[in-house]
């Protein structure tokens, strides 16, 4: 047990590990900031889409839930949301004209 241990190599290794961890931390922090900006941008897009859906539903005389159901059915049928809304609007117009 009277062996001399070289502490300078151990200190160097420890310092290198700490610097590597700091570098990883900087990279992860930058990634978190990028993801946060992306989240905020997506939130704006979703709000705009929700407003657009609400306006569109009102224009068609539907509840937003009904419009959403139509859009989901259209997606399953392979139609665009605009095509499905046009079809639904025609159906509503025909229904209104059928009343005396």
N, C-alpha and C positions, 0 to 999 in steps of 0.2 A: 503493500500500500504506500510505499514511498515514491510512487511514480509521479512525475510532473505532468500536469494536464495543461495543454495549451489553450488558454481561455480566449486568446485573440481570434482563433478560428471560430469558436463557439459564438463570440460576440458578432463576428462578421456574418455568420449564418443567420443569426437572430435578426440582425439589422436588414439583411437581404429579404428575409421572410416578411418583415414589417413593411418594407418598401413595396414588395409585391402585393401585400394586402391593401396598402394605400392605393396602389394603381388599380386594383380590382374594384375597390370602393369608388374611385373616381369614375370608372367605366359604368358601374351599376347606377351611380347617381345620375349620370348623363342619360342613361337608358330610362330611368324613372321619370326624369324631366321630359323626355321625348314622349313617353307613354302618357304622361299627364296632359301634355299639349294635345296629343291625339284624342284623348278622352274628352277634353273640353270641346274640340272641333266636332267630334261625333255627337256630343250632346246638343250642339247648335243645329247640326243637320237633322237630328231626330225631332227636335222642337219644331223646326221649319216644316218637316214632313207631317207632323201631327197637326199643325195649323192648316197646312194645305189639305189634309184629309178632312178636317172639320169644315172648311169652306166648301170643299167638293161635296161633302155629304149634305150640307145645307142647300147647295145649288140643285142637288138631285132630290131633295125632299126626304132624305133618309137620316136615320140616326147613324152616328159614327160606327157603332157596333155592327149595324146592318151593312154599311159600306165595307167594313173590314171583312165580314163574312163573305160578301160578294167577291172581294179581291182574293181571298183565300181560295174560294171555289174556282175562280178564274185561273189562278196560278196552277191549281191541280189539273184544270182542263187545258192548260197551255196557252191561255189567252193573256194578253197584257191587261193591266188594271184599267187602262183607258178603254179598251174594247169591251170589257165586262161592264164598265159603268155606262157605256153607250147602250149596250143591250138592256141593262136594267132600267135606264131612263126611258127607252122605248116601251118596255113592258109597263112601267108606271104610267106613261102617257096613254097607252092603250087601255089600261084599267080605268083611268080617269074618264076617258071618252065613253066607256061602257056604261057609266052611271047615267041614269035618266036626268 
